[in-house]
Amino acid sequence: MVQTLQAENITLRELIDFYGLQFVDDRSFFAEWQEDLPELSELEKQLLDQIKAGYLNLRNDPPLLESSVNAAILSPLLFIGKFYLPPFHIKLEKSIELLTEDQNVVIKGRIDFLLLNQQLWVTVIESKQVAYSVEAGLDQILAYMLAAPQQNTVFGMITSGGSFMFLKLVKGAVPQYATSNIFDIRNTGNELYKVLSILKRLSQLTA
C-alpha cells in the first residue's frame, strides 16, 4: 500500500529514513555562499536599507505573517536582484511529488516561490511565519529540493522575513546537504547585502 505524506508535515527524520539524506558539516562542501560573491552597487545597498527599515517598522505591529513577508521583504529583494527578468521565471505554489525508490511512499506538496532559469531550478524560497526560526522550514524545503527535476545540485533559501539561511543539496545514491550561516536583519549593519550577494552568486552557478 502506498503511503502519502504532505510536504508541509514532513520531518527530517522521515527524509533520512526514506531517502538516506545526510547532513555534511564541511565548509568545502558548500563553499558557494562564502566565495566569489559579487559586489553590490550603491543603489542596491540603498534599496536594501529601505527593505530593512520597512521590516523593522512592520515588526512594531505583529503578527508579521507570510503574506506580509512576501510583500515587504521577499518580493522587493527579488526585484532588486532582477530575478523577475529573463532568464528567470518565478512560478508560485508549484505542486511537487516525490517517490521513494521502492515507490511505497509519496510526498506531495506546494511550494511558495520557485525561481526557474531555462526551466531549471535555481533557488527554492520558503516564507515562514516570522515568529518561527528558519529551522522550521528546513524539512519542507529539503523535500522540495529532492523533487527538483533533472538537477543533481540544487540550492535553496529559507526566510522568516527577518532571518535567512541558504542550503545546498547534492543528489545521488546518497543525497547530501549543507547549510550556510543564518543572516538576521537585526544584526549590526545590513545583512541583506550578503543575502542578495549570495542569491546572485547561486544564480550565476545555475545559469
Helices and strands as residue ranges (DSSP letters): E 3-6, G 7-9, H 12-19, E 22-23, G 27-33, H 42-58, H 66-69, I 70-74, H 75-80, E 88-92, E 95-99, E 105-110, E 113-117, E 120-127, G 134-137, H 138-146, E 153-159, E 163-170, E 176-184, H 192-205
